[in-house]
Amino acid sequence: AAVLDDVLGVMLLALLYEFSIGGGVNWLNAAEVLLFVTTFFILAPVLAKFMSLVIKRFCTVSEIPGLLPTTIVSLVLFFAWLAHAVGAPELLGGFAAGLALSRRFFLPLGVTLRKDEGFAKLIERQMKPIIALFTPIFFVVVGLSINLRVIDWMSPQVWGFSLVVLVSAIAGKMLGALIIRENWASRIMIGMSMVPRGEVGLIFAELGRFSGIFNNEVHAGMVIVIVLTTVIPPFAMKWFYRRYEHMFIKART
């Protein structure tokens, strides 16, 4: 569900990005972009999959230190550039490469193509230092991009917008969990688990700010919502599990 959430979000981002570049809604261009993005999203993971097999081969026969993380970063950057070349957001390329490197290949041939568990864990282990380096940098850059001085914190627009987006973000995830065939406690827990999906939202917000689509108030409101939906759910989930622990034990048995 989390993967599908990000996939749909990236597809929507590609359309909104086209609208922002074109200065308005052009359904013909939107259909063309959607076609390109869909084709890219189907073909890119397959290509990345076979490239990862080459990377695995070189990794097993080579003794060069740092070869695996270097080639993986190069693969992600290459597909980010390729996505930009076809008119899609760079995020889509990196996302497609990540799908191809996952433990179970998800799209489009998720049933027939499986990933080597050992190799996937090796990638995850060797990429952790790079993730640990760049993740704080990303959040610092996002924080520095917010100009708190130019935001009118007494304006009802900022807080009203933040409240509407916050309610929509929580309600959308909770309603989506209702279709799952589980007891009501499991449905609520799954919905709460889907709420803190802020890392992709931050990327979207940064693209909107960088492209000039968001003003400072909207960008600040988006960041406020992302922070709240990231910080609050873990505490709510912990309380909910303690309160209704018997429901989860019953569901497992």
Secondary structure, DSSP 8 states (H G I E B T S, - for coil): -HHHHHHHHHHHHHHHHHHHHHTS--HHHHHHHHHHHHHHHHHHHHHHHHHHHHHHHHHHH---TTHHHHHHHHHHHHHHHHHHHTTS-HHHHHHHHHHHTSSS--TTTTTT----HHHHHHHHHHHHHHHHHHHHHHHHHHHHH--GGGS-TT-HHHHHHHHHHHHHHHHHHHHHGGGSSS-HHHHHHHHHHHS--HHHHHHHHHHHHHTT-S-HHHHHHHHHHHHHHHHHHHHHHHHHHHHTHHHHHHHH-
